[in-house]
């Protein structure tokens, strides 16, 4: 778990550096050198943040669930993390040289795809051997749930290879080019499931009796997803809007569920930040999906703003909370946590403003208005601040806080 945490923080720093470089290129495009253009760096920034900073804390969580560090294959846990990092590094080289599937967040192709599938296979083998070593000391229910989890995880590499194919159409509304409400509901429900599962899988004791409302509503939400996905439609159809509205209760249900748990004290700053971003993410997503609003924002900096809200804000807070919980170490003091989230908020606000202005007319494509240059300048400044914070976290991780 320590190795996974260290690698995750390293990829966070590298991903932020790539993002800062992108923001600089937006201000001074002439700085781009050779074939490593803006378009080559975009998949590097996106995929490093998703498969590095976001995924490796989840890898550490899986190792904790299967008790890899307490098994006879504990040394192989670090090897699996290194294999993951090596595959991601291979991906970076492929993307910088233009070898990509062309699908956002699914850019794996040829050698990089083979390397990443192999890394996932190594991780699965480590988890399976740890289960075989430790499961016989577990209660029967936990033992069989662990086995079922292994069967589910075995499908992930196959699913990745399938979804990365350029012949597979993404889940968007073909008539408008925007997302469907059901696809947004389904993808968000996976996040809801992770957040609901975390305290239970980690054995965080509850201070109150379990509330059956959240599990029941979770099942209802998946049923609605299945129905609306089958019907189809766009953001002009009431049933697709209704599917999105089912996310709103989770703004209240999840914080209420977590507040009934006895969390370690070092988790508190990140837990507060996470639920701030969670509420903002859901509410802003609902507002952006409204007819007229989505049509104005979907191909502008507004989408970039929402992506940063999700990744730099919510996902970073969740991953930081998870690493603190798994390792027992604080990640950053109050000052760096505050600075990171303030810079992320300022960046999101600037990009959202720029996106709204971009959607008002095409004149910005013919000239460089002051407001657009200002947005890019704020983005670069905030990115530089976040790089500094990420560097602090990475360099200080080894020292006790």
SEMILUM-648827 format. One record per residue (C-alpha): residue number from 1; residue in one letter; x, y, z. Coordinates in nm, 2 decimals, padded with zeros to 4 digits. Layout:
residues N
{rec NUM; 'a'; {X; Y; Z}}
...
end
This chain:
residues 401
{rec 1; 'x'; {00.00; 00.00; 00.00}}
{rec 2; 'x'; {00.29; 00.23; 00.08}}
{rec 3; 'x'; {00.44; 00.17; -00.27}}
{rec 4; 'x'; {00.10; 00.24; -00.44}}
{rec 5; 'x'; {00.06; 00.56; -00.24}}
{rec 6; 'x'; {00.40; 00.68; -00.34}}
{rec 7; 'x'; {00.35; 00.60; -00.70}}
{rec 8; 'x'; {00.01; 00.77; -00.70}}
{rec 9; 'x'; {00.15; 01.09; -00.56}}
{rec 10; 'x'; {00.43; 01.08; -00.82}}
{rec 11; 'x'; {00.18; 01.05; -01.10}}
{rec 12; 'x'; {-00.03; 01.33; -00.95}}
{rec 13; 'x'; {00.28; 01.55; -00.97}}
{rec 14; 'x'; {00.36; 01.44; -01.33}}
{rec 15; 'x'; {00.00; 01.48; -01.44}}
{rec 16; 'x'; {-00.02; 01.83; -01.29}}
{rec 17; 'x'; {00.31; 01.93; -01.47}}
{rec 18; 'x'; {00.16; 01.81; -01.80}}
{rec 19; 'x'; {-00.16; 02.01; -01.73}}
{rec 20; 'x'; {00.05; 02.32; -01.65}}
{rec 21; 'x'; {00.24; 02.28; -01.97}}
{rec 22; 'x'; {-00.09; 02.26; -02.16}}
{rec 23; 'x'; {-00.21; 02.58; -02.00}}
{rec 24; 'x'; {00.12; 02.75; -02.10}}
{rec 25; 'x'; {00.07; 02.63; -02.46}}
{rec 26; 'x'; {-00.27; 02.79; -02.46}}
{rec 27; 'x'; {-00.11; 03.12; -02.38}}
{rec 28; 'x'; {00.20; 03.08; -02.60}}
{rec 29; 'x'; {00.13; 02.82; -02.87}}
{rec 30; 'x'; {00.47; 02.89; -03.03}}
{rec 31; 'x'; {00.65; 02.72; -02.74}}
{rec 32; 'x'; {00.53; 02.38; -02.87}}
{rec 33; 'x'; {00.83; 02.19; -03.01}}
{rec 34; 'x'; {00.84; 01.92; -03.27}}
{rec 35; 'x'; {00.57; 01.66; -03.28}}
{rec 36; 'x'; {00.49; 01.68; -02.91}}
{rec 37; 'x'; {00.22; 01.93; -02.96}}
{rec 38; 'x'; {-00.08; 02.03; -02.75}}
{rec 39; 'x'; {-00.28; 01.74; -02.90}}
{rec 40; 'x'; {-00.02; 01.49; -02.80}}
{rec 41; 'x'; {00.00; 01.61; -02.44}}
{rec 42; 'x'; {-00.38; 01.61; -02.38}}
{rec 43; 'x'; {-00.42; 01.23; -02.35}}
{rec 44; 'x'; {-00.10; 01.22; -02.13}}
{rec 45; 'x'; {-00.25; 01.47; -01.89}}
{rec 46; 'x'; {-00.60; 01.30; -01.88}}
{rec 47; 'x'; {-00.48; 00.94; -01.86}}
{rec 48; 'x'; {-00.20; 01.00; -01.61}}
{rec 49; 'x'; {-00.46; 01.16; -01.38}}
{rec 50; 'x'; {-00.71; 00.88; -01.43}}
{rec 51; 'x'; {-00.49; 00.57; -01.44}}
{rec 52; 'x'; {-00.21; 00.70; -01.21}}
{rec 53; 'x'; {-00.34; 00.93; -00.94}}
{rec 54; 'x'; {-00.70; 00.80; -00.94}}
{rec 55; 'x'; {-00.64; 00.43; -01.00}}
{rec 56; 'x'; {-00.34; 00.35; -00.78}}
{rec 57; 'x'; {-00.52; 00.45; -00.45}}
{rec 58; 'x'; {-00.80; 00.21; -00.56}}
{rec 59; 'x'; {-00.53; -00.06; -00.63}}
{rec 60; 'x'; {-00.40; 00.00; -00.27}}
{rec 61; 'x'; {-00.76; -00.04; -00.15}}
{rec 62; 'x'; {-00.79; -00.37; -00.33}}
{rec 63; 'x'; {-00.46; -00.49; -00.17}}
{rec 64; 'x'; {-00.60; -00.39; 00.17}}
{rec 65; 'x'; {-00.92; -00.58; 00.11}}
{rec 66; 'x'; {-00.74; -00.90; 00.00}}
{rec 67; 'x'; {-00.48; -00.85; 00.28}}
{rec 68; 'x'; {-00.19; -00.87; 00.04}}
{rec 69; 'x'; {00.05; -00.72; 00.30}}
{rec 70; 'x'; {-00.04; -00.99; 00.55}}
{rec 71; 'x'; {00.00; -01.28; 00.30}}
{rec 72; 'x'; {00.29; -01.48; 00.17}}
{rec 73; 'x'; {00.28; -01.28; -00.16}}
{rec 74; 'x'; {00.33; -00.94; 00.00}}
{rec 75; 'x'; {00.65; -00.87; -00.18}}
{rec 76; 'x'; {00.47; -00.92; -00.51}}
{rec 77; 'x'; {00.23; -00.63; -00.42}}
{rec 78; 'x'; {00.51; -00.38; -00.49}}
{rec 79; 'x'; {00.60; -00.56; -00.81}}
{rec 80; 'x'; {00.24; -00.53; -00.93}}
{rec 81; 'x'; {00.25; -00.15; -00.86}}
{rec 82; 'x'; {00.57; -00.12; -01.05}}
{rec 83; 'x'; {00.42; -00.31; -01.34}}
{rec 84; 'x'; {00.12; -00.07; -01.34}}
{rec 85; 'x'; {00.35; 00.23; -01.34}}
{rec 86; 'x'; {00.57; 00.08; -01.62}}
{rec 87; 'x'; {00.25; 00.02; -01.83}}
{rec 88; 'x'; {00.14; 00.38; -01.77}}
{rec 89; 'x'; {00.49; 00.51; -01.87}}
{rec 90; 'x'; {00.46; 00.30; -02.19}}
{rec 91; 'x'; {00.13; 00.47; -02.25}}
{rec 92; 'x'; {00.28; 00.81; -02.21}}
{rec 93; 'x'; {00.55; 00.74; -02.47}}
{rec 94; 'x'; {00.28; 00.60; -02.71}}
{rec 95; 'x'; {00.05; 00.90; -02.67}}
{rec 96; 'x'; {00.34; 01.15; -02.72}}
{rec 97; 'x'; {00.43; 00.97; -03.04}}
{rec 98; 'x'; {00.07; 00.98; -03.17}}
{rec 99; 'x'; {-00.02; 00.61; -03.11}}
{rec 100; 'x'; {-00.37; 00.63; -02.96}}
{rec 101; 'x'; {-00.71; 00.48; -03.02}}
{rec 102; 'x'; {-00.85; 00.84; -03.04}}
{rec 103; 'x'; {-01.10; 00.78; -02.76}}
{rec 104; 'x'; {-01.08; 01.00; -02.45}}
{rec 105; 'x'; {-00.96; 00.81; -02.14}}
{rec 106; 'x'; {-00.94; 00.50; -02.36}}
{rec 107; 'x'; {-00.63; 00.59; -02.56}}
{rec 108; 'x'; {-00.46; 00.25; -02.51}}
{rec 109; 'x'; {-00.35; 00.10; -02.84}}
{rec 110; 'x'; {-00.10; -00.17; -02.96}}
{rec 111; 'x'; {00.20; -00.19; -02.72}}
{rec 112; 'x'; {00.06; 00.03; -02.45}}
{rec 113; 'x'; {-00.27; -00.17; -02.45}}
{rec 114; 'x'; {-00.07; -00.50; -02.42}}
{rec 115; 'x'; {00.14; -00.36; -02.14}}
{rec 116; 'x'; {-00.16; -00.23; -01.94}}
{rec 117; 'x'; {-00.36; -00.55; -01.98}}
{rec 118; 'x'; {-00.05; -00.74; -01.86}}
{rec 119; 'x'; {-00.01; -00.51; -01.56}}
{rec 120; 'x'; {-00.38; -00.57; -01.47}}
{rec 121; 'x'; {-00.32; -00.94; -01.50}}
{rec 122; 'x'; {-00.02; -00.93; -01.27}}
{rec 123; 'x'; {-00.23; -00.74; -01.01}}
{rec 124; 'x'; {-00.51; -00.99; -01.04}}
{rec 125; 'x'; {-00.27; -01.28; -00.99}}
{rec 126; 'x'; {-00.13; -01.12; -00.67}}
{rec 127; 'x'; {-00.49; -01.06; -00.54}}
{rec 128; 'x'; {-00.59; -01.42; -00.62}}
{rec 129; 'x'; {-00.28; -01.57; -00.45}}
{rec 130; 'x'; {-00.34; -01.35; -00.15}}
{rec 131; 'x'; {-00.70; -01.46; -00.14}}
{rec 132; 'x'; {-00.59; -01.83; -00.15}}
{rec 133; 'x'; {-00.35; -01.76; 00.13}}
{rec 134; 'x'; {-00.58; -01.56; 00.36}}
{rec 135; 'x'; {-00.93; -01.65; 00.28}}
{rec 136; 'x'; {-00.94; -01.97; 00.49}}
{rec 137; 'x'; {-00.91; -01.75; 00.80}}
{rec 138; 'x'; {-01.20; -01.54; 00.69}}
{rec 139; 'x'; {-01.57; -01.59; 00.76}}
{rec 140; 'x'; {-01.75; -01.78; 00.48}}
{rec 141; 'x'; {-01.94; -01.48; 00.36}}
{rec 142; 'x'; {-01.63; -01.27; 00.32}}
{rec 143; 'x'; {-01.44; -01.56; 00.16}}
{rec 144; 'x'; {-01.71; -01.60; -00.11}}
{rec 145; 'x'; {-01.75; -01.23; -00.16}}
{rec 146; 'x'; {-01.37; -01.21; -00.22}}
{rec 147; 'x'; {-01.39; -01.49; -00.47}}
{rec 148; 'x'; {-01.68; -01.32; -00.65}}
{rec 149; 'x'; {-01.48; -01.00; -00.66}}
{rec 150; 'x'; {-01.19; -01.19; -00.83}}
{rec 151; 'x'; {-01.43; -01.31; -01.10}}
{rec 152; 'x'; {-01.55; -00.96; -01.15}}
{rec 153; 'x'; {-01.20; -00.81; -01.16}}
{rec 154; 'x'; {-01.10; -01.07; -01.42}}
{rec 155; 'x'; {-01.34; -00.91; -01.67}}
{rec 156; 'x'; {-01.17; -00.56; -01.63}}
{rec 157; 'x'; {-00.88; -00.62; -01.88}}
{rec 158; 'x'; {-01.11; -00.77; -02.13}}
{rec 159; 'x'; {-01.36; -00.48; -02.09}}
{rec 160; 'x'; {-01.08; -00.23; -02.13}}
{rec 161; 'x'; {-00.95; -00.39; -02.45}}
{rec 162; 'x'; {-01.31; -00.40; -02.59}}
{rec 163; 'x'; {-01.40; -00.04; -02.50}}
{rec 164; 'x'; {-01.07; 00.09; -02.64}}
{rec 165; 'x'; {-01.16; -00.02; -02.98}}
{rec 166; 'x'; {-01.24; 00.27; -03.22}}
{rec 167; 'x'; {-01.52; 00.07; -03.36}}
{rec 168; 'x'; {-01.72; 00.08; -03.03}}
{rec 169; 'x'; {-01.94; 00.39; -03.02}}
{rec 170; 'x'; {-01.93; 00.59; -02.69}}
{rec 171; 'x'; {-02.25; 00.63; -02.48}}
{rec 172; 'x'; {-02.36; 00.97; -02.61}}
{rec 173; 'x'; {-02.67; 01.10; -02.78}}
{rec 174; 'x'; {-02.60; 01.08; -03.15}}
{rec 175; 'x'; {-02.85; 01.35; -03.23}}
{rec 176; 'x'; {-02.69; 01.62; -03.02}}
{rec 177; 'x'; {-02.33; 01.50; -02.96}}
{rec 178; 'x'; {-02.39; 01.54; -02.58}}
{rec 179; 'x'; {-02.43; 01.27; -02.31}}
{rec 180; 'x'; {-02.75; 01.10; -02.22}}
{rec 181; 'x'; {-02.90; 01.15; -01.88}}
{rec 182; 'x'; {-02.90; 00.77; -01.82}}
{rec 183; 'x'; {-02.53; 00.74; -01.91}}
{rec 184; 'x'; {-02.44; 01.01; -01.66}}
{rec 185; 'x'; {-02.66; 00.85; -01.40}}
{rec 186; 'x'; {-02.50; 00.51; -01.45}}
{rec 187; 'x'; {-02.14; 00.64; -01.44}}
{rec 188; 'x'; {-02.21; 00.84; -01.13}}
{rec 189; 'x'; {-02.37; 00.54; -00.96}}
{rec 190; 'x'; {-02.04; 00.36; -00.97}}
{rec 191; 'x'; {-01.89; 00.64; -00.77}}
{rec 192; 'x'; {-02.18; 00.64; -00.53}}
{rec 193; 'x'; {-02.13; 00.26; -00.48}}
{rec 194; 'x'; {-01.76; 00.32; -00.41}}
{rec 195; 'x'; {-01.84; 00.59; -00.15}}
{rec 196; 'x'; {-02.10; 00.38; 00.01}}
{rec 197; 'x'; {-01.88; 00.07; 00.02}}
{rec 198; 'x'; {-01.56; 00.24; 00.15}}
{rec 199; 'x'; {-01.65; 00.26; 00.53}}
{rec 200; 'x'; {-01.80; -00.09; 00.53}}
{rec 201; 'x'; {-01.51; -00.25; 00.34}}
{rec 202; 'x'; {-01.26; -00.08; 00.57}}
{rec 203; 'x'; {-01.45; -00.17; 00.89}}
{rec 204; 'x'; {-01.51; 00.19; 01.00}}
{rec 205; 'x'; {-01.74; 00.14; 01.30}}
{rec 206; 'x'; {-02.08; 00.31; 01.29}}
{rec 207; 'x'; {-02.21; 00.54; 01.56}}
{rec 208; 'x'; {-02.57; 00.50; 01.46}}
{rec 209; 'x'; {-02.80; 00.22; 01.33}}
{rec 210; 'x'; {-02.77; 00.15; 00.95}}
{rec 211; 'x'; {-03.02; 00.34; 00.74}}
{rec 212; 'x'; {-03.20; 00.12; 00.48}}
{rec 213; 'x'; {-03.30; 00.42; 00.26}}
{rec 214; 'x'; {-02.97; 00.45; 00.08}}
{rec 215; 'x'; {-02.93; 00.09; -00.03}}
{rec 216; 'x'; {-03.30; 00.08; -00.14}}
{rec 217; 'x'; {-03.26; 00.40; -00.34}}
{rec 218; 'x'; {-02.94; 00.27; -00.49}}
{rec 219; 'x'; {-03.12; -00.03; -00.63}}
{rec 220; 'x'; {-03.41; 00.19; -00.76}}
{rec 221; 'x'; {-03.15; 00.42; -00.93}}
{rec 222; 'x'; {-03.00; 00.13; -01.12}}
{rec 223; 'x'; {-03.34; 00.02; -01.23}}
{rec 224; 'x'; {-03.42; 00.36; -01.36}}
{rec 225; 'x'; {-03.08; 00.37; -01.54}}
{rec 226; 'x'; {-03.16; 00.04; -01.71}}
{rec 227; 'x'; {-03.50; 00.16; -01.83}}
{rec 228; 'x'; {-03.39; 00.50; -01.95}}
{rec 229; 'x'; {-03.08; 00.36; -02.12}}
{rec 230; 'x'; {-03.30; 00.11; -02.31}}
{rec 231; 'x'; {-03.55; 00.39; -02.41}}
{rec 232; 'x'; {-03.28; 00.64; -02.51}}
{rec 233; 'x'; {-03.34; 01.00; -02.58}}
{rec 234; 'x'; {-03.17; 01.34; -02.53}}
{rec 235; 'x'; {-03.16; 01.62; -02.27}}
{rec 236; 'x'; {-03.48; 01.75; -02.42}}
{rec 237; 'x'; {-03.67; 01.44; -02.31}}
{rec 238; 'x'; {-03.83; 01.44; -01.96}}
{rec 239; 'x'; {-03.73; 01.08; -01.87}}
{rec 240; 'x'; {-03.36; 01.16; -01.94}}
{rec 241; 'x'; {-03.38; 01.47; -01.72}}
{rec 242; 'x'; {-03.56; 01.26; -01.45}}
{rec 243; 'x'; {-03.28; 01.01; -01.46}}
{rec 244; 'x'; {-03.03; 01.29; -01.38}}
{rec 245; 'x'; {-03.25; 01.42; -01.10}}
{rec 246; 'x'; {-03.21; 01.09; -00.92}}
{rec 247; 'x'; {-02.85; 01.20; -00.84}}
{rec 248; 'x'; {-02.97; 01.49; -00.63}}
{rec 249; 'x'; {-03.07; 01.29; -00.31}}
{rec 250; 'x'; {-02.71; 01.15; -00.30}}
{rec 251; 'x'; {-02.58; 01.50; -00.21}}
{rec 252; 'x'; {-02.76; 01.44; 00.13}}
{rec 253; 'x'; {-02.76; 01.06; 00.16}}
{rec 254; 'x'; {-02.38; 01.00; 00.14}}
{rec 255; 'x'; {-02.27; 01.27; 00.38}}
{rec 256; 'x'; {-02.54; 01.15; 00.62}}
{rec 257; 'x'; {-02.41; 00.79; 00.59}}
{rec 258; 'x'; {-02.05; 00.89; 00.64}}
{rec 259; 'x'; {-02.12; 01.12; 00.94}}
{rec 260; 'x'; {-02.25; 00.81; 01.13}}
{rec 261; 'x'; {-01.90; 00.66; 01.12}}
{rec 262; 'x'; {-01.61; 00.69; 01.36}}
{rec 263; 'x'; {-01.34; 00.81; 01.11}}
{rec 264; 'x'; {-00.97; 00.86; 01.20}}
{rec 265; 'x'; {-00.90; 01.23; 01.28}}
{rec 266; 'x'; {-00.65; 01.28; 00.99}}
{rec 267; 'x'; {-00.92; 01.21; 00.74}}
{rec 268; 'x'; {-01.13; 01.50; 00.84}}
{rec 269; 'x'; {-00.99; 01.78; 00.61}}
{rec 270; 'x'; {-01.02; 01.57; 00.30}}
{rec 271; 'x'; {-01.36; 01.43; 00.39}}
{rec 272; 'x'; {-01.50; 01.79; 00.43}}
{rec 273; 'x'; {-01.34; 01.89; 00.10}}
{rec 274; 'x'; {-01.47; 01.58; -00.08}}
{rec 275; 'x'; {-01.83; 01.64; 00.02}}
{rec 276; 'x'; {-01.81; 02.01; -00.07}}
{rec 277; 'x'; {-01.69; 01.91; -00.42}}
{rec 278; 'x'; {-01.94; 01.62; -00.44}}
{rec 279; 'x'; {-02.24; 01.85; -00.38}}
{rec 280; 'x'; {-02.10; 02.11; -00.63}}
{rec 281; 'x'; {-02.04; 01.83; -00.88}}
{rec 282; 'x'; {-02.39; 01.69; -00.87}}
{rec 283; 'x'; {-02.57; 02.02; -00.86}}
{rec 284; 'x'; {-02.36; 02.18; -01.14}}
{rec 285; 'x'; {-02.40; 01.86; -01.35}}
{rec 286; 'x'; {-02.78; 01.88; -01.32}}
{rec 287; 'x'; {-02.78; 02.25; -01.41}}
{rec 288; 'x'; {-02.55; 02.19; -01.71}}
{rec 289; 'x'; {-02.77; 01.91; -01.84}}
{rec 290; 'x'; {-03.07; 02.14; -01.88}}
{rec 291; 'x'; {-03.19; 02.22; -02.23}}
{rec 292; 'x'; {-03.02; 02.53; -02.36}}
{rec 293; 'x'; {-02.74; 02.52; -02.10}}
{rec 294; 'x'; {-02.59; 02.20; -02.23}}
{rec 295; 'x'; {-02.62; 02.32; -02.58}}
{rec 296; 'x'; {-02.42; 02.63; -02.50}}
{rec 297; 'x'; {-02.15; 02.46; -02.29}}
{rec 298; 'x'; {-02.09; 02.11; -02.42}}
{rec 299; 'x'; {-01.81; 02.21; -02.67}}
{rec 300; 'x'; {-01.65; 02.49; -02.47}}
{rec 301; 'x'; {-01.42; 02.54; -02.17}}
{rec 302; 'x'; {-01.73; 02.48; -01.96}}
{rec 303; 'x'; {-01.68; 02.10; -02.01}}
{rec 304; 'x'; {-01.32; 02.15; -01.91}}
{rec 305; 'x'; {-01.43; 02.32; -01.60}}
{rec 306; 'x'; {-01.66; 02.04; -01.51}}
{rec 307; 'x'; {-01.39; 01.79; -01.57}}
{rec 308; 'x'; {-01.15; 01.97; -01.33}}
{rec 309; 'x'; {-01.43; 02.00; -01.08}}
{rec 310; 'x'; {-01.46; 01.62; -01.09}}
{rec 311; 'x'; {-01.09; 01.53; -01.10}}
{rec 312; 'x'; {-00.90; 01.81; -00.93}}
{rec 313; 'x'; {-01.17; 01.87; -00.68}}
{rec 314; 'x'; {-01.38; 01.56; -00.59}}
{rec 315; 'x'; {-01.16; 01.28; -00.71}}
{rec 316; 'x'; {-00.84; 01.42; -00.56}}
{rec 317; 'x'; {-01.02; 01.46; -00.22}}
{rec 318; 'x'; {-01.16; 01.11; -00.24}}
{rec 319; 'x'; {-00.82; 00.96; -00.33}}
{rec 320; 'x'; {-00.64; 01.16; -00.06}}
{rec 321; 'x'; {-00.89; 01.05; 00.20}}
{rec 322; 'x'; {-00.85; 00.69; 00.09}}
{rec 323; 'x'; {-00.46; 00.71; 00.11}}
{rec 324; 'x'; {-00.48; 00.87; 00.46}}
{rec 325; 'x'; {-00.72; 00.59; 00.57}}
{rec 326; 'x'; {-00.51; 00.31; 00.43}}
{rec 327; 'x'; {-00.17; 00.43; 00.55}}
{rec 328; 'x'; {-00.26; 00.61; 00.87}}
{rec 329; 'x'; {-00.06; 00.92; 00.75}}
{rec 330; 'x'; {-00.19; 01.27; 00.70}}
{rec 331; 'x'; {-00.16; 01.39; 00.34}}
{rec 332; 'x'; {-00.07; 01.76; 00.36}}
{rec 333; 'x'; {-00.14; 02.00; 00.65}}
{rec 334; 'x'; {-00.44; 02.23; 00.67}}
{rec 335; 'x'; {-00.26; 02.50; 00.47}}
{rec 336; 'x'; {-00.17; 02.28; 00.17}}
{rec 337; 'x'; {-00.52; 02.12; 00.16}}
{rec 338; 'x'; {-00.67; 02.47; 00.17}}
{rec 339; 'x'; {-00.44; 02.60; -00.10}}
{rec 340; 'x'; {-00.50; 02.31; -00.33}}
{rec 341; 'x'; {-00.88; 02.33; -00.31}}
{rec 342; 'x'; {-00.88; 02.71; -00.34}}
{rec 343; 'x'; {-00.67; 02.69; -00.65}}
{rec 344; 'x'; {-00.89; 02.42; -00.80}}
{rec 345; 'x'; {-01.20; 02.63; -00.72}}
{rec 346; 'x'; {-01.05; 02.94; -00.89}}
{rec 347; 'x'; {-00.96; 02.74; -01.19}}
{rec 348; 'x'; {-01.30; 02.58; -01.22}}
{rec 349; 'x'; {-01.47; 02.92; -01.19}}
{rec 350; 'x'; {-01.25; 03.08; -01.45}}
{rec 351; 'x'; {-01.30; 02.80; -01.70}}
{rec 352; 'x'; {-01.67; 02.79; -01.64}}
{rec 353; 'x'; {-01.69; 03.17; -01.71}}
{rec 354; 'x'; {-01.48; 03.13; -02.02}}
{rec 355; 'x'; {-01.70; 02.84; -02.14}}
{rec 356; 'x'; {-02.02; 03.04; -02.10}}
{rec 357; 'x'; {-01.87; 03.33; -02.29}}
{rec 358; 'x'; {-01.74; 03.10; -02.57}}
{rec 359; 'x'; {-02.09; 02.95; -02.61}}
{rec 360; 'x'; {-02.24; 03.30; -02.66}}
{rec 361; 'x'; {-02.09; 03.34; -03.01}}
{rec 362; 'x'; {-01.80; 03.24; -03.24}}
{rec 363; 'x'; {-01.62; 03.57; -03.23}}
{rec 364; 'x'; {-01.35; 03.44; -03.00}}
{rec 365; 'x'; {-01.24; 03.20; -03.27}}
{rec 366; 'x'; {-01.14; 03.50; -03.49}}
{rec 367; 'x'; {-00.96; 03.70; -03.23}}
{rec 368; 'x'; {-00.82; 03.67; -02.88}}
{rec 369; 'x'; {-01.05; 03.87; -02.65}}
{rec 370; 'x'; {-00.91; 03.99; -02.32}}
{rec 371; 'x'; {-01.15; 03.77; -02.12}}
{rec 372; 'x'; {-01.03; 03.45; -02.29}}
{rec 373; 'x'; {-00.66; 03.53; -02.23}}
{rec 374; 'x'; {-00.75; 03.61; -01.87}}
{rec 375; 'x'; {-00.91; 03.27; -01.83}}
{rec 376; 'x'; {-00.60; 03.10; -01.96}}
{rec 377; 'x'; {-00.38; 03.31; -01.74}}
{rec 378; 'x'; {-00.58; 03.22; -01.43}}
{rec 379; 'x'; {-00.58; 02.85; -01.54}}
{rec 380; 'x'; {-00.20; 02.86; -01.57}}
{rec 381; 'x'; {-00.15; 03.04; -01.24}}
{rec 382; 'x'; {-00.38; 02.80; -01.05}}
{rec 383; 'x'; {-00.20; 02.51; -01.22}}
{rec 384; 'x'; {00.14; 02.63; -01.10}}
{rec 385; 'x'; {00.01; 02.66; -00.75}}
{rec 386; 'x'; {-00.13; 02.30; -00.76}}
{rec 387; 'x'; {00.20; 02.17; -00.90}}
{rec 388; 'x'; {00.38; 02.33; -00.60}}
{rec 389; 'x'; {00.14; 02.16; -00.36}}
{rec 390; 'x'; {00.16; 01.82; -00.54}}
{rec 391; 'x'; {00.54; 01.85; -00.52}}
{rec 392; 'x'; {00.52; 01.92; -00.15}}
{rec 393; 'x'; {00.31; 01.62; -00.09}}
{rec 394; 'x'; {00.53; 01.39; -00.30}}
{rec 395; 'x'; {00.86; 01.50; -00.14}}
{rec 396; 'x'; {00.73; 01.49; 00.22}}
{rec 397; 'x'; {00.54; 01.16; 00.20}}
{rec 398; 'x'; {00.83; 00.96; 00.35}}
{rec 399; 'x'; {00.88; 01.19; 00.65}}
{rec 400; 'x'; {00.64; 01.14; 00.94}}
{rec 401; 'x'; {00.39; 01.42; 00.99}}
end
